[in-house]
């Protein structure tokens, strides 16, 4: 019988646990990863700083999408909106939550 184990990690701690314990370790803050350390399934963050950062990022995405909807409803064609997005340089990196 083959052992059905998955790799989970949190910080510098790496554990190999049974597949049945996946949900438990996700709730404890561990991420499920592959053998190269790539995150397969991310745990729900529990610290306030991370939650605030996700909140700010989500609010910004919502505002951007609402602006796009308003532009499309105002009569601009989809091609014009896409052309404007291509002219705008992409932002890189993350800002820290204030």
N, C-alpha and C positions, 0 to 999 in steps of 0.2 A: 504494500500500500504506500503510495507516494505521499509525502508530507505536503500539505497544502499551506505553505507559509508565505507571508508577504513581508515586505520591508517597510518599516515605519521609522521616521526620525523627527526629532525636535531638538533644535539647537545642534549640539555636537553629540547627541545620544542617538545611536542607531540600534534598533531592535528588529528581530525576526519573530513574528507572532503568527498564530493561526488565523486563517481567513475569517473564521467565525468571530474573532475579537476585533475586527476592523472598526466597527462602529464605536466600540469602547475606547480604543486608542485615538480615534478622531475626536471624540468628546474630551479627551484629556489634553488635546492640543498637538498631537502628532500628525504629520503629513505622511501619506502613503507615497512611497517613491519606488522607482525602478532601481536596478543594480548600479546605474550611473549617477544616481542622486536626483534625477529629474522628477518633479512632483507630478504624480498621477492624480491624486485626490488631496485637496487642501482642507485642513481642519478649519473650523469656525474660529476666528480670532476672539480671544477673551480679554485682551488688554485694551484699555481705553484709548491709548494713542493710535493703535492700528485701526480700531473701529472709527475713530474720528477721521483718520486719513481716508478710509474707504467712503465715509459719509460725504466728505468734501469732494472727492473724485466723482462720486455718483451725482451729487447736486450739479456739478459742472457739466457732466455728460447730459443730464436732463435739460439744462439750460441751452446747451448747444443744439440738441435735437429739437427743442421747442422753437429755436430760432430758424432752423432749417424748415420746419413745418410752416412757420409763418411766411418764409420766403416762397415756398412752393405754393401756398395758398394765395399769395399776392399776385401770382400770374407768371412768375419766372418759370421757364422750362427746366426740366431736370438737367439737361445738358448745360445750361448756364450755371446752375448751382454747382455741378461737378467741376466745371471749368474754373469757377472761383475757388473751390477747395484745393484744386491742384496748384493754383498760384500761391496760396497761403503756405508758408513753410510749416512743416510738422514740428510740434513741440516735443522735445526729448527730455527725459528725466522726470522726476517727481518733485513737487514742492512739498515741504513739510507743513503739516497742519499747524495753524497758528493758535 
